[in-house]
Amino acid sequence: MSTWVTEEGAINGFHNHSVWGTNPATFLDFTSGHAAFSAPALGALAKMLSVNPDPRAVALWKRMMHFQSHALQDDGSYRHVGFQVGESATIGLIHNATGSLGLLMGLRYGRSLLDDSEVDQILKTVLGNLEAMKTFGSGRPSEEGTCNQEYARVWVKLLYTELTGDPLYKEEIPEDLDTLISLHHHAGVPDPDSSGAFRTAADRTRGGILEPAEYYGLMIAPLVTAAQTYGLPGLLEEARRLALHIARSAWIDPEGMVRFHRYWYVSGDKVLKTDSPMLIAGMGLTLHGISELVRVAPDAELQSFIDQCLATYAHYQTPAGYFASATGWHNEADVAPSTAWHSHDLLFLAFHLGEDDPGIWDEVFAPFERQSVLTTDRAYWSEQGVHWCIKSPLTAGDLNIFGRKDQSTFTREFFAWTDKPPLPAELRYDEALTLFASNDGIYCTSGDDTKADITTLGQLPYRGCI
């Protein structure tokens, strides 16, 4: 994560939405700059610093906080809210809400590291953003809203109220939660003890999907917080039902690891489940919400699920630190790491560091010299230093995408026989390996694999250089 943060504090990244299977290249946008959806990293770093203070990490975190709190459009909404569509989108409730969530969680755990003027600026930014987001439902949940996005906004109101004592949203927060439960919660999936949540209210009558698993943290966390703040145990029970929906909908993948389900489709009495394709990196906000629930109301089943998901992270982590993005897409969505989804994971993991570990920041800031490759039989990700690329194994596709971690746009290299300009010199990544997928495994046909850590995703093993 830290290798993608710019001197200005932007969190650059290849914005792979591994739930929907798209990225900026899909929409001919080619943005790899900051995404407000990455802001939960601000809370993660602040939590880590509260346990293991380090001047290098404080400087990094303060740059990130400053960038997010000043990256504003004229109306007070955040810039860089397009995520998988890049800068093609300039408005959206969910990415504005996560921008504020990151800032507020950063304040919750790192307020003492900031000057009063910095704190005031951040709170002013969040309040202005909530005002700007009144373009969605006049600031309150409605039948036209999207479940996870409306919950995210309520979570922002809760954190803002907690940190400031400002009564502005105090009365409407429990009303908003009651509205969201009434509009979206659906009991009985996958069993009588569980509840999913329709993505839109209209889906309840016309048939539609329950929210994908990675969004439930945006619901569970504010329900848990509000249950404690307002003394409403019914909200805690709703949070538990949502958590059981996730835990009991999980599946075991071919590697033997516990995985998030994709979503359920419900239409009348017809209930259908889809497990794959589904993300691996990006489970973090939901796991954070479930962890908050278990902290308040211990539950052996949910704790076991959390532990199993921690094992899934470990199984799919590369030597360079990033996780496999997904399985089942059989394209770049499986392998290209998204800093946004990883920021959600980092928030969850920051609460599981255990005892004081002063050496952690030395590991974070130590340069990683080796080339890292994550490959399937249809696509592979390579990175070394500031350079990264996404390619297809020979003849297995035409992915030829190149970028740099310190630049906000990327490009693709075209075939030599086209009239397109050559790849810019600063994006050349000559050390990138060339891979070939055969019936019995994946081989390197050019490049030095002794200086690379090659991780395979799928059934084909890596066989070495030819």
Phi, psi and chi 1 to 4 in degrees:
 res  aa     phi    psi   chi1   chi2   chi3   chi4
   1 MET       -  -47.2  173.6   71.1   68.7      -
   2 SER   -63.6  -25.6   63.5      -      -      -
   3 THR   -71.3  -13.1   63.1      -      -      -
   4 TRP   -97.7   -6.6  -71.2   88.8      -      -
   5 VAL   -84.0  128.6  179.9      -      -      -
   6 THR   -83.8  172.0   68.4      -      -      -
   7 GLU   -61.0  -28.4  -73.1  -61.1  -42.9      -
   8 GLU   -80.3  -15.9  -64.9   74.8   27.5      -
   9 GLY   102.6    4.7      -      -      -      -
  10 ALA   -72.1  145.0      -      -      -      -
  11 ILE  -101.6   92.9  -51.5  171.1      -      -
  12 ASN   -71.2  170.2  -72.3   -8.8      -      -
  13 GLY   170.7  161.5      -      -      -      -
  14 PHE   -88.6  114.1 -178.0   78.1      -      -
  15 HIS   -87.5   74.6  -55.8  -47.9      -      -
  16 ASN   -84.5  112.5  171.2   19.1      -      -
  17 HIS   -92.4   90.8 -159.4  -45.4      -      -
  18 SER   -80.1    5.5   45.2      -      -      -
  19 VAL   -90.7  -42.9  177.0      -      -      -
  20 TRP   -95.4  -10.6  -55.0  128.6      -      -
  21 GLY    78.9   21.1      -      -      -      -
  22 THR  -122.8  168.0   55.3      -      -      -
  23 ASN  -156.8  170.5   59.8   70.5      -      -
  24 PRO   -53.8  -33.9  -31.8   38.8      -      -
  25 ALA   -61.9  -31.1      -      -      -      -
  26 THR   -56.7  -35.9  -48.0      -      -      -
  27 PHE  -104.2   16.0  -56.7   96.6      -      -
  28 LEU    55.1   42.0  -57.1  179.5      -      -
  29 ASP  -103.6  -44.7 -176.5  -81.6      -      -
  30 PHE    64.3   34.7  -59.5  101.3      -      -
  31 THR   -90.8  132.5  -68.2      -      -      -
  32 SER  -133.7   27.7   55.5      -      -      -
  33 GLY   -89.6 -155.3      -      -      -      -
  34 HIS   -64.8  147.9 -178.1   73.8      -      -
  35 ALA  -130.8  126.7      -      -      -      -
  36 ALA   -60.6  -21.9      -      -      -      -
  37 PHE   -65.5  -14.1 -157.0   42.9      -      -
  38 SER   -86.6   -3.9  -58.3      -      -      -
  39 ALA   -62.0  -25.0      -      -      -      -
  40 PRO   -54.4  -19.5  -32.9   39.5      -      -
  41 ALA   -59.4  -27.4      -      -      -      -
  42 LEU   -65.0  -41.3  -53.9  176.1      -      -
  43 GLY   -68.5  -37.4      -      -      -      -
  44 ALA   -62.7  -49.0      -      -      -      -
  45 LEU   -64.8  -38.9  -70.3 -177.3      -      -
  46 ALA   -63.2  -41.5      -      -      -      -
  47 LYS   -62.5  -44.1  175.6   61.0  177.5  174.7
  48 MET   -62.2  -40.7  -66.3  168.6   69.0      -
  49 LEU   -68.5  -28.5  -75.6  166.3      -      -
  50 SER   -66.5  -22.2   71.0      -      -      -
  51 VAL  -100.9  -39.0  179.7      -      -      -
  52 ASN  -130.2   80.7  -64.0  -70.2      -      -
  53 PRO   -66.0  144.8   21.3  -30.7      -      -
  54 ASP  -158.2  128.7 -178.7  -82.5      -      -
  55 PRO   -62.5  -33.8   18.8  -30.9      -      -
  56 ARG   -65.5  -42.6  -63.0  164.5  -61.8  175.6
  57 ALA   -71.1  -35.5      -      -      -      -
  58 VAL   -61.3  -45.2  169.5      -      -      -
  59 ALA   -61.2  -42.2      -      -      -      -
  60 LEU   -61.3  -48.9  172.4   68.5      -      -
  61 TRP   -63.1  -41.1  174.7   75.2      -      -
  62 LYS   -66.0  -36.6  -68.8 -173.6   72.1  169.7
  63 ARG   -61.9  -42.4  -67.6 -156.3  -42.9  -90.7
  64 MET   -66.8  -42.0  -64.1  162.6   68.2      -
  65 MET   -62.9  -42.7  -69.6  -73.9  -76.0      -
  66 HIS   -63.6  -44.3 -176.6  -87.2      -      -
  67 PHE   -62.3  -49.1 -175.1   90.3      -      -
  68 GLN   -63.8  -37.2 -177.1   60.0   54.3      -
  69 SER   -77.8  -10.0   61.6      -      -      -
  70 HIS  -116.3   -4.5  -71.5   77.3      -      -
  71 ALA   -84.5   76.4      -      -      -      -
  72 LEU  -121.0  147.0  -59.6  171.1      -      -
  73 GLN   -86.8  171.1  -59.8 -176.8   56.4      -
  74 ASP   -60.8  -29.4  -69.0  -18.1      -      -
  75 ASP   -88.4    2.2   65.3   -9.9      -      -
  76 GLY    96.7   -8.3      -      -      -      -
  77 SER   -76.4  159.8   60.3      -      -      -
  78 TYR   -78.9  150.3  -65.1  115.6      -      -
  79 ARG   -79.7  167.6  -64.3  163.9   52.5 -149.9
  80 HIS    61.6   51.2  -44.2  -58.2      -      -
  81 VAL  -109.4   13.5  -65.5      -      -      -
  82 GLY   -86.5  -23.4      -      -      -      -
  83 PHE    48.4 -110.1 -171.3   41.6      -      -
  84 GLN   -70.1  -13.6   79.3  -89.6   25.1      -
  85 VAL  -101.9    6.4  -57.1      -      -      -
  86 GLY    68.4 -144.3      -      -      -      -
  87 GLU   -83.2    6.5  -63.8  -65.2  -16.7      -
  88 SER   -68.0  -23.4  -60.0      -      -      -
  89 ALA  -110.8  137.4      -      -      -      -
  90 THR  -121.6    4.0   58.6      -      -      -
  91 ILE  -144.1  146.7 -170.2  168.1      -      -
  92 GLY   169.9  131.1      -      -      -      -
  93 LEU   -69.3  -44.2  179.1   54.4      -      -
  94 ILE   -64.2  -42.8 -178.5   60.4      -      -
  95 HIS   -76.3  -27.6  -61.3  126.1      -      -
  96 ASN   -68.4  -42.9  -85.7  -82.4      -      -
  97 ALA   -63.6  -42.0      -      -      -      -
  98 THR   -68.4  -30.5   47.8      -      -      -
  99 GLY   -59.8  -44.4      -      -      -      -
 100 SER   -71.1  -38.2  -70.6      -      -      -
 101 LEU   -58.7  -43.0  -73.7  171.9      -      -
 102 GLY   -61.2  -44.9      -      -      -      -
 103 LEU   -63.6  -43.3  -72.5  169.9      -      -
 104 LEU   -71.0  -38.6  -68.3  171.3      -      -
 105 MET   -68.2  -32.8  -74.7 -171.7  -76.2      -
 106 GLY   -61.0  -43.2      -      -      -      -
 107 LEU   -65.7  -39.1  -81.8 -174.8      -      -
 108 ARG   -57.1  -40.4  175.1 -170.5  -97.0 -175.6
 109 TYR  -105.8  -13.0  -59.7  108.9      -      -
 110 GLY  -129.6   19.1      -      -      -      -
 111 ARG   -57.3  -37.1 -171.3  169.6 -168.4  156.7
 112 SER   -66.8  -13.7   63.2      -      -      -
 113 LEU   -88.3   -3.8  -59.3  173.0      -      -
 114 LEU  -114.8  151.2  -61.8  170.3      -      -
 115 ASP   -73.4  158.4  -62.3  -26.5      -      -
 116 ASP   -57.0  -38.4  -71.7  -15.1      -      -
 117 SER   -65.5  -35.3   60.6      -      -      -
 118 GLU   -68.6  -42.2  -66.2  172.2  -49.5      -
 119 VAL   -60.7  -46.2  172.4      -      -      -
 120 ASP   -59.9  -41.6  -69.0  -16.7      -      -
 121 GLN   -63.4  -42.4  172.3   61.0   44.1      -
 122 ILE   -64.7  -45.8  -69.9  166.1      -      -
 123 LEU   -65.7  -37.0  -67.1  173.5      -      -
 124 LYS   -63.2  -40.9  178.4 -178.5  176.6 -177.7
 125 THR   -61.9  -46.9  -66.8      -      -      -
 126 VAL   -63.4  -44.7  169.7      -      -      -
 127 LEU   -63.4  -41.1 -169.9   59.6      -      -
 128 GLY   -65.2  -34.6      -      -      -      -
 129 ASN   -69.4  -40.8 -173.2  -97.1      -      -
 130 LEU   -60.0  -38.4  -78.5  168.1      -      -
 131 GLU   -65.3  -44.2 -171.0   67.3   25.0      -
 132 ALA   -62.5  -33.4      -      -      -      -
 133 MET   -78.3    4.4  -71.6  -57.1   99.8      -
 134 LYS   -67.6   -9.2  -74.0 -175.8  176.5  179.5
 135 THR   -64.0  -17.7   54.3      -      -      -
 136 PHE  -103.0  104.2  -65.6   92.1      -      -
 137 GLY    64.2   24.4      -      -      -      -
 138 SER    56.9   25.8  -61.2      -      -      -
 139 GLY    91.7    1.5      -      -      -      -
 140 ARG  -129.6  156.2  -52.3  -70.1  -63.9  -85.2
 141 PRO   -62.4  146.0  -20.0   31.1      -      -
 142 SER  -148.1  172.0   69.2      -      -      -
 143 GLU   -65.1  -19.6  -68.3 -170.3   -0.2      -
 144 GLU   -86.2   -9.2  -70.7   71.4   38.9      -
 145 GLY   -80.1  167.9      -      -      -      -
 146 THR  -103.5  131.7  -59.9      -      -      -
 147 CYS   -51.4  -59.5  179.0      -      -      -
 148 ASN   -62.8  -33.1   74.8   79.6      -      -
 149 GLN   -71.0  -41.1  -58.3 -173.6   21.5      -
 150 GLU   -67.7  -38.7  -65.4  -68.2  -11.7      -
 151 TYR   -62.3  -40.1  -99.2  110.0      -      -
 152 ALA   -60.3  -39.6      -      -      -      -
 153 ARG   -65.1  -40.2  172.2  159.9   51.5 -172.5
 154 VAL   -64.2  -37.9  177.3      -      -      -
 155 TRP   -61.2  -40.3 -166.5    5.4      -      -
 156 VAL   -60.3  -45.8  172.6      -      -      -
 157 LYS   -60.2  -40.6  -66.5  177.7 -176.6  177.7
 158 LEU   -62.9  -49.2  -91.1  164.4      -      -
 159 LEU   -65.3  -39.9  -70.8  175.7      -      -
 160 TYR   -61.4  -44.2  176.8   81.8      -      -
 161 THR   -64.3  -43.0  -56.5      -      -      -
 162 GLU   -61.2  -42.5  170.4 -164.8  -45.7      -
 163 LEU   -81.4  -23.2  -67.9  169.7      -      -
 164 THR  -111.2  -25.1   64.7      -      -      -
 165 GLY    74.7    2.6      -      -      -      -
 166 ASP   -66.5  124.7 -173.3  -20.4      -      -
 167 PRO   -82.0    7.7   31.7  -35.3      -      -
 168 LEU   -51.3  -43.2  179.1   61.2      -      -
 169 TYR  -107.8    4.8  -58.9  110.6      -      -
 170 LYS   -58.0  -45.2 -175.6  176.4 -179.5  179.6
 171 GLU   -76.7  -33.1  -68.1 -174.1    5.2      -
 172 GLU   -81.6  -19.3   67.9 -177.2   53.0      -
 173 ILE   -60.1  -53.3  -72.9  170.2      -      -
 174 PRO   -63.6  -31.9   18.9  -29.5      -      -
 175 GLU   -64.7  -42.7  -64.2  172.6   -3.6      -
 176 ASP   -61.4  -42.4  -73.1   -6.6      -      -
 177 LEU   -66.3  -40.9  -69.0  172.3      -      -
 178 ASP   -60.5  -39.9  -74.9  -16.6      -      -
 179 THR   -64.0  -44.1  -61.1      -      -      -
 180 LEU   -65.6  -39.8  -72.8  167.3      -      -
 181 ILE   -62.2  -44.0  -68.2  167.5      -      -
 182 SER   -65.9  -41.0  174.8      -      -      -
 183 LEU   -75.8  -35.6  -72.8  173.8      -      -
 184 HIS  -119.7  -30.2  -63.0  -77.3      -      -
 185 HIS   -70.1  140.4  -72.1 -149.4      -      -
 186 HIS  -136.0  110.5  179.0   72.3      -      -
 187 ALA   -77.7  152.8      -      -      -      -
 188 GLY    99.8    5.6      -      -      -      -
 189 VAL  -123.7  119.5  179.7      -      -      -
 190 PRO   -88.7   -0.3   34.0  -36.0      -      -
 191 ASP  -150.6  171.5   59.1   32.7      -      -
 192 PRO   -60.9  -22.8  -25.2   35.4      -      -
 193 ASP   -83.9   -6.8  -64.0  -30.6      -      -
 194 SER  -112.8  157.2  -51.9      -      -      -
 195 SER  -137.5  131.6  -68.7      -      -      -
 196 GLY   -95.0 -174.2      -      -      -      -
 197 ALA  -138.0  121.2      -      -      -      -
 198 PHE   -60.8  138.9  -80.0  107.1      -      -
 199 ARG   -64.2  -41.7 -170.7  166.7  171.9   83.2
 200 THR  -129.1  154.0   68.7      -      -      -
 201 ALA   -62.7  -34.0      -      -      -      -
 202 ALA   -64.5  -25.9      -      -      -      -
 203 ASP   -64.4  -23.5  -69.3  -25.5      -      -
 204 ARG   -65.1  -36.9 -171.6 -172.9  -61.9  -81.9
 205 THR   -93.5  -34.7   54.1      -      -      -
 206 ARG   -96.1  -10.4   69.1 -171.7  179.3 -166.5
 207 GLY    92.1  137.0      -      -      -      -
 208 GLY   177.0 -173.0      -      -      -      -
 209 ILE   -87.9  148.0   65.2  167.7      -      -
 210 LEU   -81.0  151.4  -56.1 -177.8      -      -
 211 GLU   -52.3  139.6  -73.4  -83.0   15.8      -
 212 PRO   -58.7  154.2  -24.0   34.5      -      -
 213 ALA   -60.1  -31.8      -      -      -      -
 214 GLU   -71.7  -10.5   82.2  -76.5   -5.4      -
 215 TYR   -93.5   -5.6  -70.4  123.9      -      -
 216 TYR   -72.7  -19.4  -81.7   74.4      -      -
 217 GLY   -63.6  -31.5      -      -      -      -
 218 LEU   -66.9  -17.9  -64.6  169.1      -      -
 219 MET   -97.9  -47.1  -49.2  169.0 -149.3      -
 220 ILE   -65.7  -45.9  -65.5  169.4      -      -
 221 ALA   -59.7  -49.1      -      -      -      -
 222 PRO   -67.6  -30.7   18.8  -30.5      -      -
 223 LEU   -64.8  -41.7  -74.9  168.3      -      -
 224 VAL   -64.7  -47.0  171.2      -      -      -
 225 THR   -62.1  -45.4  -59.6      -      -      -
 226 ALA   -66.7  -35.6      -      -      -      -
 227 ALA   -59.3  -39.5      -      -      -      -
 228 GLN   -75.2  -43.4  -65.1  176.6  -80.6      -
 229 THR   -65.3  -42.4  -58.5      -      -      -
 230 TYR  -102.3   -1.7  -67.2   90.8      -      -
 231 GLY    64.8   46.2      -      -      -      -
 232 LEU  -119.0   89.5  -62.8  171.3      -      -
 233 PRO   -62.0  -23.0   21.6  -32.6      -      -
 234 GLY   -61.8  -32.0      -      -      -      -
 235 LEU   -68.9  -36.1  -62.9 -177.3      -      -
 236 LEU   -66.1  -37.0 -158.3   64.2      -      -
 237 GLU   -66.6  -38.8  176.9   57.1   24.6      -
 238 GLU   -63.7  -39.8  -71.0  -66.5  -22.3      -
 239 ALA   -62.0  -42.0      -      -      -      -
 240 ARG   -64.4  -40.6 -179.3  176.4 -179.2  -86.2
 241 ARG   -63.3  -39.6  -65.8 -177.9   64.3   86.8
 242 LEU   -65.5  -41.5  -66.7  175.0      -      -
 243 ALA   -63.8  -39.9      -      -      -      -
 244 LEU   -66.5  -32.8  -71.7  174.8      -      -
 245 HIS   -57.4  -42.1  171.5   77.6      -      -
 246 ILE   -70.7  -50.8  -60.4  -59.3      -      -
 247 ALA   -63.4  -39.0      -      -      -      -
 248 ARG   -89.1   -6.0  -65.2 -179.9  179.7  177.6
 249 SER   -96.0   -4.5  -63.3      -      -      -
 250 ALA   -64.7  159.5      -      -      -      -
 251 TRP  -135.1  165.4   57.2  -70.5      -      -
 252 ILE  -105.8  122.9  -54.1  -62.3      -      -
 253 ASP   -85.1  175.2   70.7   12.5      -      -
 254 PRO   -60.2  -18.9  -28.0   36.9      -      -
 255 GLU   -85.3   -0.2  -62.2  -73.7  -41.1      -
 256 GLY    81.9   16.3      -      -      -      -
 257 MET  -103.1  146.4  -52.5  -48.1  -62.7      -
 258 VAL   -73.6  132.3  168.1      -      -      -
 259 ARG  -130.7  150.1  -63.2  -76.3  -58.4  -79.7
 260 PHE   -64.2  140.2  -84.2   18.9      -      -
 261 HIS   -74.7  164.2   74.5  -69.2      -      -
 262 ARG   -80.5  -66.4 -177.4  169.5  170.1   79.3
 263 TYR  -170.4  168.8   46.3   51.5      -      -
 264 TRP  -107.5  148.8  -67.6   82.9      -      -
 265 TYR  -113.0  128.3 -180.0   91.2      -      -
 266 VAL  -125.8  126.7  178.8      -      -      -
 267 SER  -143.4  103.8 -179.5      -      -      -
 268 GLY    61.6 -125.1      -      -      -      -
 269 ASP   -87.5   -3.8  -65.2  -28.3      -      -
 270 LYS   -87.7  123.2 -167.4   70.9  171.1  179.0
 271 VAL  -128.7  118.7 -179.2      -      -      -
 272 LEU  -123.1  144.2  -54.2  170.4      -      -
 273 LYS  -120.4  140.2 -175.4 -172.6  177.9 -155.1
 274 THR  -122.9  124.2  -59.9      -      -      -
 275 ASP   -94.1  -36.5  -73.1  -29.5      -      -
 276 SER  -140.1  151.3  178.1      -      -      -
 277 PRO   -71.6  149.6   25.6  -33.3      -      -
 278 MET  -155.1  151.0 -171.2   50.1  178.7      -
 279 LEU   -70.3  159.8   57.6   67.8      -      -
 280 ILE  -113.1  -61.3  -62.1  167.6      -      -
 281 ALA   -66.0  127.8      -      -      -      -
 282 GLY   118.5    3.1      -      -      -      -
 283 MET   -75.3   -8.8  -59.9 -173.4  -66.6      -
 284 GLY   -62.2  -44.1      -      -      -      -
 285 LEU   -65.8  -39.7  -82.0 -173.9      -      -
 286 THR   -65.0  -43.3  -68.5      -      -      -
 287 LEU   -65.9  -34.5  -69.2  173.8      -      -
 288 HIS   -62.1  -45.2  172.6   71.2      -      -
 289 GLY   -61.9  -44.1      -      -      -      -
 290 ILE   -65.1  -38.2  -63.8  174.5      -      -
 291 SER   -63.2  -40.4  -65.5      -      -      -
 292 GLU   -63.1  -38.9  -72.4  -68.3  -77.3      -
 293 LEU   -63.2  -46.5  171.9   62.8      -      -
 294 VAL   -66.1  -33.0  170.3      -      -      -
 295 ARG   -62.1  -38.5  179.8 -179.1   59.4   80.4
 296 VAL   -84.0  -39.4  173.8      -      -      -
 297 ALA  -132.9   86.2      -      -      -      -
 298 PRO   -50.9  138.1  -27.1   36.1      -      -
 299 ASP  -148.2  116.1 -175.1  -65.8      -      -
 300 ALA   -64.6  -38.1      -      -      -      -
 301 GLU   -65.5  -45.7  178.2 -176.8   -7.1      -
 302 LEU   -69.7  -36.3  -67.1  174.9      -      -
 303 GLN   -63.9  -39.7 -176.3   59.4   57.7      -
 304 SER   -62.6  -39.8  175.6      -      -      -
 305 PHE   -63.0  -43.2  176.5   67.5      -      -
 306 ILE   -58.8  -45.8  -68.7  168.0      -      -
 307 ASP   -62.8  -39.3  -66.6  -18.8      -      -
 308 GLN   -65.6  -37.4  -69.5  171.9  -42.9      -
 309 CYS   -70.1  -33.9  -70.8      -      -      -
 310 LEU   -60.1  -39.1  -79.0  165.5      -      -
 311 ALA   -66.7  -34.3      -      -      -      -
 312 THR   -64.6  -44.9  -60.7      -      -      -
 313 TYR   -54.6  -49.4  -81.4  127.9      -      -
 314 ALA   -61.7  -39.2      -      -      -      -
 315 HIS   -65.3  -36.6 -179.5   79.2      -      -
 316 TYR  -101.6   16.2  -74.7  106.2      -      -
 317 GLN   -89.7  137.4 -172.0  171.0   32.8      -
 318 THR   -87.6  162.6   65.8      -      -      -
 319 PRO   -57.8  -26.6  -27.8   36.1      -      -
 320 ALA   -78.9   -7.9      -      -      -      -
 321 GLY   110.6  -28.9      -      -      -      -
 322 TYR   -79.5  158.7   61.0   89.6      -      -
 323 PHE   -97.3  157.2  -54.6  118.7      -      -
 324 ALA   -57.6  140.3      -      -      -      -
 325 SER   -77.1  -40.5  -74.3      -      -      -
 326 ALA  -166.8  175.9      -      -      -      -
 327 THR  -134.6  154.4   58.3      -      -      -
 328 GLY   102.8  -15.6      -      -      -      -
 329 TRP   -81.3  -32.4  -71.9  107.0      -      -
 330 HIS    60.3   35.8  -53.6  -66.3      -      -
 331 ASN  -153.3 -160.7   59.7   25.3      -      -
 332 GLU   -63.8  -21.3   71.3  -85.7   15.1      -
 333 ALA   -62.4  -23.7      -      -      -      -
 334 ASP   -77.4  -31.1  -72.5  -24.0      -      -
 335 VAL  -113.4  -25.7  -63.2      -      -      -
 336 ALA   -77.4  115.7      -      -      -      -
 337 PRO   -74.6  133.8   26.1  -32.1      -      -
 338 SER  -101.7  124.0  158.2      -      -      -
 339 THR   -63.6  -29.5   47.3      -      -      -
 340 ALA   -64.5  -53.2      -      -      -      -
 341 TRP   -63.4  -37.9  -70.6  122.8      -      -
 342 HIS   -66.0  -28.8  -82.3   74.3      -      -
 343 SER   -66.1  -35.4   77.5      -      -      -
 344 HIS   -66.3  -40.6  -59.0 -176.4      -      -
 345 ASP   -64.7  -40.8  -61.6  -35.2      -      -
 346 LEU   -62.6  -36.6 -171.4   62.1      -      -
 347 LEU   -61.1  -47.3  179.1   67.7      -      -
 348 PHE   -61.9  -47.8  162.5   67.9      -      -
 349 LEU   -67.1  -29.1  -66.3  168.9      -      -
 350 ALA   -60.4  -26.2      -      -      -      -
 351 PHE   -87.2    0.0  -74.3   80.2      -      -
 352 HIS  -119.5   22.1  -70.3  -95.1      -      -
 353 LEU   -75.7  -22.3  -75.8  175.1      -      -
 354 GLY    80.6 -140.3      -      -      -      -
 355 GLU   -73.4  168.4  -62.2  179.5    0.7      -
 356 ASP   -51.6  128.2 -177.7   43.2      -      -
 357 ASP  -134.5   84.0 -179.8    9.7      -      -
 358 PRO   -63.6  -17.8   23.3  -33.4      -      -
 359 GLY   -82.2   -4.3      -      -      -      -
 360 ILE   -64.2  -36.7 -170.5  171.2      -      -
 361 TRP   -73.5  -28.2  -64.8  114.0      -      -
 362 ASP   -62.2  -38.0  -70.3  -25.5      -      -
 363 GLU   -67.8  -41.3  -65.0 -178.2   41.4      -
 364 VAL   -62.3  -42.7  168.8      -      -      -
 365 PHE   -93.0   -3.2  -69.4  104.4      -      -
 366 ALA   -70.8  131.9      -      -      -      -
 367 PRO   -64.7  140.2   22.4  -31.6      -      -
 368 PHE  -103.8  106.0 -169.5   82.6      -      -
 369 GLU   -82.6  -26.3  -56.3  -68.6   -8.9      -
 370 ARG   -78.7  154.7  -67.2  175.9   63.4   77.7
 371 GLN   -75.9  139.1 -177.4  171.2 -167.9      -
 372 SER  -114.7  131.7  176.4      -      -      -
 373 VAL  -131.3  130.4 -179.9      -      -      -
 374 LEU  -120.4  120.3  176.8   62.6      -      -
 375 THR  -132.0  146.7 -176.7      -      -      -
 376 THR  -117.8 -172.9   69.1      -      -      -
 377 ASP   -80.4   -1.2   61.4  -16.6      -      -
 378 ARG  -125.4  -16.9  -72.9  -66.9  176.5  -94.4
 379 ALA  -159.3  151.0      -      -      -      -
 380 TYR  -145.4  148.0   61.2   98.2      -      -
 381 TRP  -104.4  135.2  168.0  -88.3      -      -
 382 SER  -129.3  143.0  -62.1      -      -      -
 383 GLU  -148.1  145.0   65.3  170.8   75.3      -
 384 GLN  -157.2  123.0 -173.5  170.0   24.4      -
 385 GLY    60.6 -129.9      -      -      -      -
 386 VAL   -85.5  -10.3  -61.9      -      -      -
 387 HIS   -88.3  145.3  -70.1  -80.2      -      -
 388 TRP  -147.7  156.7   59.7  -94.4      -      -
 389 CYS  -153.7  159.0   69.5      -      -      -
 390 ILE  -124.2  122.5  -54.8  170.3      -      -
 391 LYS  -133.7  165.6  -58.9 -178.2   74.9  174.7
 392 SER  -101.9  144.6  -56.4      -      -      -
 393 PRO   -55.7  151.7  -26.5   35.4      -      -
 394 LEU   -45.9  127.3  -79.4  173.1      -      -
 395 THR    64.9    7.3   74.4      -      -      -
 396 ALA   -98.7   10.9      -      -      -      -
 397 GLY   155.8 -177.1      -      -      -      -
 398 ASP  -125.3   29.7   62.2   -4.6      -      -
 399 LEU   -68.4  128.0  -70.6  168.9      -      -
 400 ASN  -153.6   61.6 -132.4   16.1      -      -
 401 ILE  -103.7  133.2  -66.0  171.4      -      -
 402 PHE  -131.0  141.5  -69.7   83.2      -      -
 403 GLY  -156.8  179.3      -      -      -      -
 404 ARG  -130.5  144.6  -69.4  172.4   56.6  108.6
 405 LYS   -66.1  -23.0  -65.6 -177.7  178.3 -177.2
 406 ASP   -97.0   11.6   57.6   -1.0      -      -
 407 GLN  -122.8  150.2  -67.6 -168.7    5.5      -
 408 SER   -94.2    0.7   59.8      -      -      -
 409 THR  -135.9  157.1   58.0      -      -      -
 410 PHE  -129.3  179.9   62.8   94.9      -      -
 411 THR  -150.3  175.7 -168.6      -      -      -
 412 ARG  -119.8  147.6   67.4  158.5  -64.4  155.1
 413 GLU   -92.1  132.4 -174.5  175.5   34.8      -
 414 PHE   -96.8  164.8  -75.0   86.4      -      -
 415 PHE   -61.8  149.0  -55.6  113.0      -      -
 416 ALA   -61.8  -27.0      -      -      -      -
 417 TRP   -82.5   -0.9   50.0  -95.5      -      -
 418 THR   -88.5  171.2   67.7      -      -      -
 419 ASP   -95.2   16.0   61.8   -6.1      -      -
 420 LYS   -75.6  149.6  -60.5  -66.7 -175.6 -179.0
 421 PRO   -66.3  154.8   22.3  -32.8      -      -
 422 PRO   -67.8  166.1   25.8  -34.7      -      -
 423 LEU   -61.1  130.2 -169.0   68.7      -      -
 424 PRO   -55.8  143.8  -24.6   33.6      -      -
 425 ALA   -56.7  -37.4      -      -      -      -
 426 GLU   -71.5  -14.1   67.2  -89.0   16.8      -
 427 LEU   -99.1   -4.3  -64.5 -176.7      -      -
 428 ARG   -63.3  137.1  -69.4 -169.7   61.4   84.7
 429 TYR  -134.7   74.8  178.7    6.5      -      -
 430 ASP   -69.5  -20.2  -65.2  -27.2      -      -
 431 GLU   -78.4  -11.0  -64.0   79.9   10.8      -
 432 ALA   -59.6  132.6      -      -      -      -
 433 LEU   -72.6  154.6  -54.8 -178.9      -      -
 434 THR  -106.4  124.7  -59.8      -      -      -
 435 LEU  -112.0  155.9  -58.7 -178.6      -      -
 436 PHE  -135.8  129.9  176.8   76.1      -      -
 437 ALA  -100.5  120.8      -      -      -      -
 438 SER  -114.2 -177.6   70.5      -      -      -
 439 ASN   -62.3  -33.2  -71.1  -17.0      -      -
 440 ASP  -103.4   -2.4   72.0  -36.5      -      -
 441 GLY   162.8 -176.6      -      -      -      -
 442 ILE  -108.5  130.3  -62.5  172.2      -      -
 443 TYR  -119.2  154.5  -67.8   84.8      -      -
 444 CYS   -96.6  124.5  172.7      -      -      -
 445 THR  -102.6  -15.6   61.7      -      -      -
 446 SER  -158.0  146.4   70.7      -      -      -
 447 GLY   109.3  169.9      -      -      -      -
 448 ASP  -106.3  100.8 -176.5   -0.1      -      -
 449 ASP   -78.9   -6.1   69.3  -12.8      -      -
 450 THR   -72.4  -17.3   65.5      -      -      -
 451 LYS  -104.6   16.9  -62.0  179.0  179.9  178.7
 452 ALA  -129.7  146.0      -      -      -      -
 453 ASP  -101.2  114.3  -64.1  -47.3      -      -
 454 ILE  -110.0  118.8  -59.0  172.2      -      -
 455 THR  -112.8  131.0  -55.6      -      -      -
 456 THR  -102.4  148.2   59.2      -      -      -
 457 LEU  -125.7  115.6 -172.4   60.4      -      -
 458 GLY   118.7 -168.5      -      -      -      -
 459 GLN   -85.0  -21.2  -60.6  -54.7  -55.5      -
 460 LEU   -81.6  128.4  -71.6  179.4      -      -
 461 PRO   -82.9  161.8   31.4  -35.6      -      -
 462 TYR   -84.6  130.3  178.2   68.0      -      -
 463 ARG  -105.8   -5.7  -60.5  -71.2 -168.6 -174.4
 464 GLY   101.8 -172.2      -      -      -      -
 465 CYS   -85.6  147.4  -81.3      -      -      -
 466 ILE   -85.7      -  -63.2  174.6      -      -
